Amino acid sequence: MIEHLEAARAELSAEGAQFALAKAEVLGHEIDVFAAAPPSMRFVWELATGYGDATYVVYEDESYTYAEIDARVRALAHHLRDTHGVGSGDRVAVAMRNYPEWIISYWAVMATGAAVVGMNAWWTSAEMNYGLSDSAPKVLIADSERLERVASELAELRATAPLHVIAVRTEGDLPDGASAWDDVVDPDAAPDGLPDADIDPDDDACIFYTSGTTGFPKGAQLTHRGCVHNLMNIAFMTTAMALAGAKADPAGAEAAAAAVAENAPPQTAFMAPTPLFHVTANNCLLHPATLTGAKIVLTYKWDAGRALELIERERITNFSGVPTMSREMLLHPDWETRDTSSLQGMGGGGAPLQPDLVEKIDENLPTGAPSTGYGLTETCGIVTANGAAFYTAKPSSCGPVVPTLQAKLIDELGNDLPADDPEAVGELCVKGAVVIKGYLNKPEATAEAFPDRWFRTGDIAKIDDDGFVFIVDRAKDMVLRGGENIYCSEVEAAIYKHPAVAEAAVFSVPDDRLGEDVGVAVVLVDGESLDEAGLTEHLTPLLAKFKIPAHVWFLDEALPQNANGKFVKRALQEKLLEG
């Protein structure tokens, strides 16, 4: 099969082909780009408006066509430009659940040439204040829950720069100076066409915050070029694997295609169960769904039973969430009674699928297949992709690297490891069109993470003879909880604000449902007292709920340290978990 995959990739990327590659100088470095790449994400949206009356967004019991969303996008884009002067180089923050208004806001802001600041909807008031202060948006578009959290901070934020607020799905009084969504977004009065905008491929398209090991979130600057190339990388990898399967077994591929066609609904339908402020849902789901004229289905919150109901009702073809979600659906009692025959793909990213889950998905989708992708915010989406027969053959691998990225492994000192050694294990580094511009307002962090435009992922990997990547560990001090990155230093910093805490070491604890959860070992100041409930109470206003430790050990002796005075977390973790 591998030789067929290599042949398919070569065929698709050859000169004159759909995914032909070319060289371009980007941010001072020559890299591979797709010769036919659209110039901006605004151009992608303009292509999508041609789908007209096809269903685009479904949220619970609401449904909107491409034309209906387009009218709202045009109305909001003109309001942002004409009323607030939003344009190239500006930013607009979006803070809400996965409502249809998130998608409308995203395309409207993008159309003006401004950057979307996708704010984590789980952030506390303090975290929201930091994100808004750091990104300095001209406008904040937020739902009632997020507005309630940030209301007390608005006066302070406005002391340095104007910040207008557009309130989404709110009831009662609005914050001073805020406008209601329905008052500024009138689809019936939307001007024809989008406002003029001057967009360079390397302008910021969006700012997504990713936690840093310093304890402060970092605003990743995703460019139009990066987002466009991620979209094309996804299409390339999907097409290459399908073509390779057809080359390897023409009759089998034809039979499989016929079986899929027999159950296929009239429209491709994606379910977006993860937050749109992450690249997993936004760049790897919303973008391809939009470009291909698919339907995207949103939910108020994750619930496996509700998801199965919507899969049946909306004839979902592609489910892409964190592995926890796939496992919960397969184990749900309604899996046997709901009609899931429309599903052609099930998997996602945000965390690796355990090998047993790959097998379970393969067994439970008669006309579908498991899939996964490995990627990061800093790569605008996927670095690798694996699916279908390639995934079942190598269930521990996240797949080969996308065509517009170079990849290498480095050792602890930053030295390149031999590219032809399949046993080499080191930190994975990538360079190419999808790598972000840098971290907003953080030149030192940018220089450290992107030496010579190579992005140091912080993930320890190996690459086999077939070019398939295997993630074996993480160099970064991080807990990966249900697809959410939780950096231990951030949690430790909040814990240390309690006067009774002398020492604290945060680490991951294996969890059957979430993959990992947060654990902490705490040593108290002599004579002080604190219990788990008191610690949780202390952390609640400081951290989003998912970051608060679920497992707490209070120890009577100092935490183990190495010669450099750093806590030996791995030994501590093993000792406590064994106990």
C-alpha positions as CSV (number, residue, x, y, z in Angstrom):
1,M,0.0,0.0,0.0
2,I,2.8,2.4,0.8
3,E,4.2,2.4,-2.7
4,H,0.7,3.3,-4.0
5,L,0.5,6.2,-1.5
6,E,3.8,7.5,-2.6
7,A,2.7,7.3,-6.3
8,A,-0.6,9.0,-5.5
9,R,1.2,11.9,-3.7
10,A,3.6,12.3,-6.6
11,E,0.8,12.3,-9.1
12,L,-1.3,14.8,-7.3
13,S,1.5,17.3,-6.7
14,A,3.2,17.0,-10.1
15,E,3.5,20.1,-12.4
16,G,0.1,21.0,-13.8
17,A,-1.8,18.8,-11.3
18,Q,-4.5,19.9,-8.9
19,F,-2.1,20.2,-6.0
20,A,1.0,21.2,-7.9
21,L,3.8,22.6,-5.7
22,A,5.9,25.7,-6.3
23,K,8.5,27.6,-4.4
24,A,7.8,31.0,-2.7
25,E,9.6,33.3,-0.4
26,V,7.6,33.7,2.8
27,L,8.8,35.8,5.7
28,G,12.3,35.6,4.4
29,H,12.5,31.9,3.8
30,E,11.9,29.8,0.6
31,I,9.2,27.2,1.2
32,D,6.9,24.9,-0.8
33,V,3.4,26.3,-1.5
34,F,0.5,25.1,-3.6
35,A,0.6,26.9,-7.0
36,A,-3.2,27.2,-7.2
37,A,-3.7,28.3,-3.6
38,P,-6.4,31.0,-3.1
39,P,-4.9,34.3,-2.0
40,S,-7.0,34.7,1.2
41,M,-9.7,33.2,3.4
42,R,-12.0,36.0,2.2
43,F,-11.7,34.5,-1.3
44,V,-12.7,31.1,0.2
45,W,-15.8,32.6,1.6
46,E,-16.7,34.3,-1.7
47,L,-16.4,30.9,-3.4
48,A,-18.7,29.4,-0.8
49,T,-21.5,31.9,-1.3
50,G,-22.2,30.2,-4.7
51,Y,-23.8,27.4,-2.8
52,G,-26.9,29.6,-2.3
53,D,-29.9,27.7,-1.0
54,A,-28.0,24.7,0.2
55,T,-28.1,24.2,4.0
56,Y,-25.0,25.6,5.7
57,V,-25.4,25.8,9.4
58,V,-27.7,23.8,11.7
59,Y,-27.7,24.7,15.4
60,E,-30.1,22.5,17.5
61,D,-33.4,23.3,15.8
62,E,-32.3,26.3,13.8
63,S,-31.2,26.0,10.2
64,Y,-29.6,28.5,7.8
65,T,-28.7,28.3,4.1
66,Y,-25.5,29.6,2.6
67,A,-27.5,32.5,1.2
68,E,-29.0,33.4,4.6
69,I,-25.6,33.3,6.3
70,D,-24.1,35.3,3.4
71,A,-26.6,38.1,4.0
72,R,-25.7,38.3,7.7
73,V,-22.0,38.2,6.9
74,R,-22.4,41.1,4.5
75,A,-24.5,43.1,7.0
76,L,-22.0,42.6,9.8
77,A,-18.9,43.2,7.7
78,H,-20.3,46.6,6.5
79,H,-21.3,47.5,10.1
80,L,-17.8,46.7,11.4
81,R,-16.2,48.8,8.6
82,D,-18.7,51.7,8.4
83,T,-19.4,52.1,12.1
84,H,-16.2,51.1,13.8
85,G,-13.6,51.5,11.1
86,V,-12.6,47.9,11.2
87,G,-10.2,47.0,8.4
88,S,-6.8,45.5,7.6
89,G,-4.5,45.4,10.6
90,D,-7.4,45.6,13.1
91,R,-8.7,42.8,15.3
92,V,-12.2,41.8,16.4
93,A,-12.7,39.4,19.4
94,V,-15.3,36.7,19.3
95,A,-16.3,35.0,22.6
96,M,-19.2,32.7,22.6
97,R,-20.5,29.1,22.4
98,N,-20.7,27.4,19.1
99,Y,-23.6,29.5,18.0
100,P,-24.3,30.3,14.3
101,E,-23.2,33.9,15.2
102,W,-19.7,32.6,15.7
103,I,-19.5,31.5,12.1
104,I,-21.1,34.7,10.8
105,S,-18.7,36.8,12.8
106,Y,-15.7,34.8,11.7
107,W,-16.4,35.3,7.9
108,A,-17.5,38.9,8.4
109,V,-14.3,39.9,10.2
110,M,-12.2,38.0,7.8
111,A,-13.9,39.8,4.9
112,T,-12.9,43.2,6.2
113,G,-9.2,42.2,6.3
114,A,-9.2,42.3,10.1
115,A,-8.1,39.3,12.3
116,V,-10.5,37.3,14.4
117,V,-9.4,36.9,18.0
118,G,-11.0,33.5,18.9
119,M,-11.4,33.7,22.7
120,N,-11.6,30.5,24.8
121,A,-15.2,30.3,25.9
122,W,-14.1,28.6,29.2
123,W,-11.9,31.5,30.3
124,T,-12.5,33.2,33.6
125,S,-12.9,37.0,34.0
126,A,-9.2,37.4,34.6
127,E,-8.3,35.2,31.6
128,M,-10.7,37.1,29.3
129,N,-9.3,40.4,30.6
130,Y,-5.8,39.2,29.7
131,G,-6.8,38.1,26.2
132,L,-8.6,41.4,25.4
133,S,-5.7,43.5,26.8
134,D,-3.1,41.5,24.9
135,S,-5.0,41.5,21.5
136,A,-6.5,45.0,21.8
137,P,-9.5,44.4,19.5
138,K,-11.7,47.3,18.3
139,V,-14.9,45.2,18.8
140,L,-15.9,42.4,21.1
141,I,-18.7,40.1,19.9
142,A,-19.9,38.0,22.8
143,D,-22.8,36.0,24.2
144,S,-24.4,36.6,27.6
145,E,-22.2,34.2,29.5
146,R,-19.0,35.8,28.3
147,L,-20.4,39.3,28.7
148,E,-21.2,38.6,32.3
149,R,-17.6,37.5,32.9
150,V,-16.1,40.5,31.3
151,A,-18.6,43.3,32.3
152,S,-16.6,44.3,35.3
153,E,-13.4,44.6,33.2
154,L,-14.9,46.8,30.4
155,A,-14.2,50.2,32.0
156,E,-10.5,49.3,32.6
157,L,-10.1,47.9,29.0
158,R,-11.7,51.0,27.5
159,A,-9.4,53.3,29.5
160,T,-6.6,52.5,27.0
161,A,-8.5,52.1,23.7
162,P,-12.1,52.1,22.5
163,L,-13.8,48.7,22.7
164,H,-17.3,48.4,21.3
165,V,-19.4,45.4,22.3
166,I,-22.0,43.5,20.2
167,A,-24.1,41.3,22.4
168,V,-25.3,37.9,21.1
169,R,-28.3,36.0,22.4
170,T,-28.7,38.2,25.5
171,E,-31.7,39.1,27.6
172,G,-32.1,42.1,29.8
173,D,-29.8,45.1,30.1
174,L,-26.7,45.3,28.0
175,P,-23.4,46.7,29.2
176,D,-22.9,50.5,28.6
177,G,-22.3,51.3,25.0
178,A,-23.1,47.7,23.8
179,S,-25.3,47.0,20.8
180,A,-27.6,44.0,20.4
181,W,-26.8,41.7,17.5
182,D,-30.2,42.1,15.9
183,D,-29.8,45.8,15.8
184,V,-26.7,45.7,13.8
185,V,-27.1,42.6,11.7
186,D,-30.2,43.0,9.5
187,P,-30.0,40.4,6.6
188,D,-32.9,42.1,4.8
189,A,-30.9,45.4,4.6
190,A,-27.5,43.9,3.8
191,P,-25.6,45.8,1.1
192,D,-24.7,43.9,-2.1
193,G,-21.2,42.5,-1.9
194,L,-18.6,42.7,0.8
195,P,-16.7,45.9,1.7
196,D,-13.5,46.4,-0.1
197,A,-10.4,45.0,1.6
198,D,-6.7,44.8,0.9
199,I,-5.5,41.5,2.2
200,D,-1.9,40.1,1.9
201,P,-1.5,36.3,2.1
202,D,0.8,36.8,5.2
203,D,-1.6,39.1,7.0
204,D,-3.1,37.7,10.3
205,A,-6.3,35.9,9.6
206,C,-7.0,35.0,13.3
207,I,-5.4,35.0,16.7
208,F,-6.0,31.8,18.7
209,Y,-4.6,31.6,22.2
210,T,-2.5,28.7,23.2
211,S,-1.3,28.3,26.8
212,G,2.4,28.7,27.4
213,T,4.8,27.1,29.8
214,T,5.3,30.5,31.4
215,G,1.8,30.4,32.6
216,F,0.5,33.1,30.3
217,P,-1.5,32.4,27.1
218,K,0.2,33.2,23.8
219,G,-1.7,34.6,20.9
220,A,-0.8,32.5,17.9
221,Q,-0.9,34.6,14.7
222,L,-2.5,32.4,12.0
223,T,-2.1,33.9,8.5
224,H,-4.3,33.7,5.5
225,R,-1.6,31.7,3.7
226,G,-1.4,29.3,6.6
227,C,-5.2,28.8,6.8
228,V,-5.6,28.4,3.1
229,H,-2.7,25.9,2.9
230,N,-4.0,23.8,5.8
231,L,-7.4,23.6,3.9
232,M,-5.6,22.4,0.8
233,N,-3.4,20.0,2.9
234,I,-6.5,18.3,4.2
235,A,-7.9,18.0,0.7
236,F,-4.6,16.6,-0.5
237,M,-4.2,14.0,2.2
238,T,-7.8,12.8,1.8
239,T,-7.5,12.6,-2.0
240,A,-4.1,10.9,-1.9
241,M,-5.2,8.1,0.5
242,A,-8.4,7.5,-1.6
243,L,-6.3,7.4,-4.8
244,A,-3.8,5.1,-3.2
245,G,-6.6,2.7,-2.2
246,A,-7.9,2.7,-5.7
247,K,-4.5,1.9,-7.1
248,A,-3.9,-0.9,-4.7
249,D,-7.3,-2.6,-5.1
250,P,-9.4,-1.1,-7.9
251,A,-12.2,-3.6,-7.5
252,G,-12.4,-3.2,-3.7
253,A,-12.3,0.5,-4.0
254,E,-15.1,0.5,-6.5
255,A,-17.2,-1.8,-4.3
256,A,-16.5,0.4,-1.2
257,A,-17.5,3.5,-3.2
258,A,-20.7,1.9,-4.3
259,A,-21.6,0.9,-0.7
260,V,-21.0,4.5,0.5
261,A,-23.1,5.9,-2.4
262,E,-25.9,3.6,-1.4
263,N,-26.2,5.1,2.0
264,A,-24.9,8.6,1.2
265,P,-27.2,11.5,2.0
266,P,-27.7,14.2,-0.7
267,Q,-25.4,16.6,1.1
268,T,-22.1,16.1,3.0
269,A,-22.7,16.9,6.7
270,F,-20.0,17.6,9.3
271,M,-20.7,17.7,13.0
272,A,-18.7,20.2,15.0
273,P,-18.7,19.0,18.7
274,T,-15.5,20.8,19.7
275,P,-15.1,24.6,20.2
276,L,-14.7,26.8,17.1
277,F,-12.0,28.8,18.9
278,H,-9.6,25.9,18.3
279,V,-8.1,24.9,15.0
280,T,-9.5,21.4,15.3
281,A,-13.1,22.6,14.7
282,N,-12.4,25.9,12.9
283,N,-9.6,25.2,10.5
284,C,-10.0,21.5,10.1
285,L,-13.8,21.3,10.0
286,L,-15.5,24.6,9.4
287,H,-13.1,25.6,6.5
288,P,-13.4,22.3,4.5
289,A,-17.1,22.1,5.1
290,T,-17.5,25.7,3.8
291,L,-15.4,25.3,0.7
292,T,-17.1,22.1,-0.3
293,G,-20.7,23.3,0.3
294,A,-21.3,20.9,3.1
295,K,-23.6,21.3,6.1
296,I,-22.1,21.9,9.5
297,V,-24.0,20.9,12.6
298,L,-23.5,22.7,15.9
299,T,-24.7,21.7,19.4
300,Y,-25.2,23.7,22.6
301,K,-22.9,21.4,24.5
302,W,-21.5,17.9,24.1
303,D,-23.8,15.1,24.9
304,A,-23.2,11.6,23.3
305,G,-26.9,10.8,23.2
306,R,-27.8,14.1,21.6
307,A,-25.0,13.7,19.1
308,L,-26.3,10.3,18.0
309,E,-29.8,11.9,17.7
310,L,-28.4,14.6,15.4
311,I,-26.3,12.1,13.4
312,E,-29.5,10.3,12.6
313,R,-31.6,13.4,12.0
314,E,-29.1,15.4,10.0
315,R,-27.6,12.4,8.2
316,I,-24.1,13.3,9.4
317,T,-21.3,11.9,7.1
318,N,-18.2,13.2,9.0
319,F,-17.8,13.2,12.8
320,S,-14.7,14.9,13.9
321,G,-14.1,15.4,17.7
322,V,-11.6,14.4,20.3
323,P,-11.3,10.6,20.9
324,T,-13.3,10.8,24.1
325,M,-16.4,11.8,22.1
326,S,-16.0,8.9,19.7
327,R,-15.6,6.4,22.5
328,E,-18.6,7.8,24.4
329,M,-20.8,7.5,21.4
330,L,-19.7,3.9,20.7
331,L,-20.4,3.0,24.3
332,H,-23.7,4.8,24.5
333,P,-26.8,2.5,24.6
334,D,-28.4,4.5,21.8
335,W,-25.6,3.5,19.4
336,E,-27.4,0.3,18.6
337,T,-30.8,2.0,18.1
338,R,-29.8,5.2,16.2
339,D,-29.3,5.1,12.4
340,T,-25.6,5.9,11.9
341,S,-25.4,4.4,8.4
342,S,-24.6,7.9,6.9
343,L,-21.2,8.1,8.7
344,Q,-18.3,7.9,6.3
345,G,-15.6,9.1,8.7
346,M,-15.2,9.1,12.4
347,G,-12.2,10.4,14.3
348,G,-10.6,13.8,14.7
349,G,-7.7,15.4,16.4
350,G,-6.8,17.3,19.6
351,A,-5.5,14.0,21.1
352,P,-4.3,10.7,19.8
353,L,-6.8,7.9,19.2
354,Q,-5.9,4.9,21.2
355,P,-5.2,1.8,19.0
356,D,-8.2,-0.1,20.4
357,L,-10.5,2.9,19.5
358,V,-9.2,2.8,15.9
359,E,-10.3,-0.9,15.7
360,K,-13.6,-0.2,17.3
361,I,-14.4,2.6,14.9
362,D,-13.4,0.4,12.0
363,E,-15.7,-2.4,13.2
364,N,-18.7,-0.2,13.8
365,L,-18.7,1.8,10.5
366,P,-19.6,-0.7,7.8
367,T,-19.3,2.0,5.0
368,G,-16.9,4.3,6.8
369,A,-13.4,4.4,8.3
370,P,-11.5,5.9,11.2
371,S,-9.2,8.9,10.7
372,T,-6.9,11.1,12.7
373,G,-4.7,14.1,12.3
374,Y,-1.9,15.5,14.3
375,G,-1.5,19.2,14.4
376,L,-1.2,22.3,16.5
377,T,-2.4,25.8,16.7
378,E,1.1,26.9,15.6
379,T,0.6,25.0,12.3
380,C,-2.9,26.4,11.5
381,G,-4.1,22.8,11.6
382,I,-2.7,19.4,10.6
383,V,0.9,18.3,10.4
384,T,0.1,14.8,9.5
385,A,-3.0,12.7,8.6
386,N,-3.9,9.0,8.7
387,G,-7.0,7.2,7.7
388,A,-8.7,4.2,6.2
389,A,-6.5,1.2,5.6
390,F,-3.4,3.1,6.4
391,Y,-4.7,3.8,9.9
392,T,-5.8,0.3,10.6
393,A,-2.4,-0.9,9.4
394,K,-0.5,1.6,11.6
395,P,-3.0,2.5,14.4
396,S,-0.2,4.0,16.6
397,S,0.8,6.5,13.9
398,C,-0.7,9.9,13.2
399,G,0.3,9.4,9.5
400,P,2.8,11.0,7.0
401,V,3.6,14.7,6.9
402,V,1.5,17.0,4.7
403,P,3.2,18.2,1.4
404,T,3.8,21.8,2.3
405,L,5.8,21.0,5.5
406,Q,9.4,19.9,6.0
407,A,9.9,17.8,9.1
408,K,13.0,16.8,11.2
409,L,13.8,15.5,14.6
410,I,16.3,17.1,17.0
411,D,18.0,16.0,20.1
412,E,18.0,17.7,23.5
413,L,20.8,20.1,22.4
414,G,18.9,21.1,19.2
415,N,21.1,19.0,16.9
416,D,19.4,17.4,13.8
417,L,19.0,13.6,14.1
418,P,19.7,11.5,11.0
419,A,16.7,11.7,8.6
420,D,17.2,8.1,7.4
421,D,17.2,6.5,10.9
422,P,13.8,5.0,11.7
423,E,14.9,4.3,15.3
424,A,15.8,8.0,16.0
425,V,13.6,9.6,18.6
426,G,13.6,13.3,19.1
427,E,11.6,16.5,19.2
428,L,9.6,17.0,16.1
429,C,10.2,20.3,14.2
430,V,8.4,21.5,11.1
431,K,8.8,24.3,8.6
432,G,6.5,25.5,5.9
433,A,3.5,27.5,4.6
434,V,1.2,26.6,7.5
435,V,3.5,27.6,10.3
436,I,2.2,30.7,12.1
437,K,3.9,34.1,11.9
438,G,4.6,34.1,15.6
439,Y,3.2,34.9,19.0
440,L,1.4,38.3,19.4
441,N,3.5,40.8,21.4
442,K,6.0,38.1,22.4
443,P,9.1,38.4,20.3
444,E,11.3,36.3,22.7
445,A,8.8,33.4,22.8
446,T,8.6,33.6,19.0
447,A,12.3,33.5,18.6
448,E,12.6,30.5,21.0
449,A,9.8,28.5,19.4
450,F,10.6,29.3,15.7
451,P,14.4,29.2,15.3
452,D,15.1,29.9,11.6
453,R,11.4,29.5,11.0
454,W,11.5,25.8,12.2
455,F,8.7,25.3,14.7
456,R,9.7,23.2,17.7
457,T,6.5,21.3,18.4
458,G,7.6,20.1,21.9
459,D,6.4,16.6,21.0
460,I,8.8,13.7,21.0
461,A,8.4,11.5,17.9
462,K,10.0,9.0,15.6
463,I,9.5,8.6,11.8
464,D,9.5,5.2,10.2
465,D,10.9,4.1,6.9
466,D,7.5,4.8,5.2
467,G,7.5,8.4,6.5
468,F,4.8,7.8,9.0
469,V,5.1,9.8,12.2
470,F,4.7,8.3,15.7
471,I,4.3,10.7,18.7
472,V,5.8,8.9,21.6
473,D,5.9,11.6,24.3
474,R,5.7,15.3,25.0
475,A,8.7,17.5,25.9
476,K,6.4,20.2,27.1
477,D,5.2,20.2,30.7
478,M,1.5,19.7,29.8
479,V,-1.6,17.8,30.5
480,L,-3.8,16.9,27.5
481,R,-7.3,16.7,29.0
482,G,-9.9,15.7,26.4
483,G,-8.1,17.6,23.7
484,E,-7.5,20.7,25.8
485,N,-3.9,21.7,26.6
486,I,-3.3,22.4,30.2
487,Y,0.1,23.7,31.1
488,C,1.3,22.6,34.5
489,S,3.1,25.9,35.3
490,E,-0.1,27.9,34.8
491,V,-1.9,25.8,37.3
492,E,1.0,25.8,39.7
493,A,1.2,29.6,39.5
494,A,-2.4,29.8,40.6
495,I,-2.0,27.3,43.4
496,Y,1.0,29.2,44.7
497,K,-1.2,32.2,45.3
498,H,-2.7,30.5,48.3
499,P,-0.7,31.5,51.4
500,A,-0.8,28.0,52.9
501,V,1.0,26.4,49.9
502,A,4.8,25.8,50.2
503,E,5.4,23.5,47.3
504,A,3.2,22.3,44.4
505,A,3.9,20.1,41.4
506,V,1.2,19.5,38.8
507,F,1.3,16.5,36.5
508,S,-1.0,14.3,34.4
509,V,-3.1,11.5,35.8
510,P,-4.3,8.8,33.3
511,D,-8.1,9.0,32.8
512,D,-10.2,6.4,30.9
513,R,-12.6,9.0,29.6
514,L,-10.5,12.1,29.0
515,G,-7.1,10.5,28.3
516,E,-5.5,12.6,31.1
517,D,-6.7,14.7,33.9
518,V,-4.9,17.1,36.2
519,G,-3.2,15.9,39.4
520,V,-1.2,17.9,42.0
521,A,1.1,17.1,44.9
522,V,1.0,19.9,47.6
523,V,3.2,20.5,50.6
524,L,1.8,23.1,53.0
525,V,3.5,25.8,55.0
526,D,4.2,24.6,58.6
527,G,1.3,25.3,60.8
528,E,-1.1,26.0,57.9
529,S,-4.1,23.8,56.9
530,L,-5.9,23.3,53.6
531,D,-8.0,20.6,52.0
532,E,-9.0,19.7,48.5
533,A,-12.3,21.6,48.8
534,G,-10.5,24.7,50.0
535,L,-7.9,24.4,47.1
536,T,-10.7,24.2,44.6
537,E,-12.5,27.2,46.1
538,H,-9.2,29.2,45.8
539,L,-8.7,28.2,42.2
540,T,-12.2,28.7,40.9
541,P,-11.9,32.4,40.2
542,L,-8.3,32.0,38.8
543,L,-8.6,29.2,36.4
544,A,-11.1,27.7,33.9
545,K,-12.9,24.8,35.5
546,F,-11.2,22.2,33.3
547,K,-7.8,23.3,34.6
548,I,-8.5,22.7,38.3
549,P,-6.9,19.5,39.6
550,A,-9.2,16.6,39.9
551,H,-6.6,14.6,42.0
552,V,-4.9,16.2,45.0
553,W,-2.3,14.7,47.2
554,F,-1.2,16.6,50.4
555,L,2.3,15.4,51.4
556,D,4.1,15.8,54.7
557,E,7.6,15.9,53.2
558,A,9.3,18.1,50.6
559,L,8.8,17.2,47.0
560,P,11.8,15.4,45.3
561,Q,14.2,17.6,43.4
562,N,17.1,17.1,41.0
563,A,20.5,18.7,41.2
564,N,19.2,21.8,39.5
565,G,16.5,22.3,42.1
566,K,13.7,21.2,39.8
567,F,10.9,18.9,41.0
568,V,11.3,15.4,39.7
569,K,7.8,15.1,38.5
570,R,7.9,11.8,36.7
571,A,9.2,10.0,39.8
572,L,6.7,11.8,41.9
573,Q,3.9,10.9,39.6
574,E,4.8,7.3,39.4
575,K,5.1,7.0,43.2
576,L,1.8,8.7,43.9
577,L,-0.1,6.7,41.2
578,E,1.3,3.4,42.4
579,G,0.2,4.3,45.9
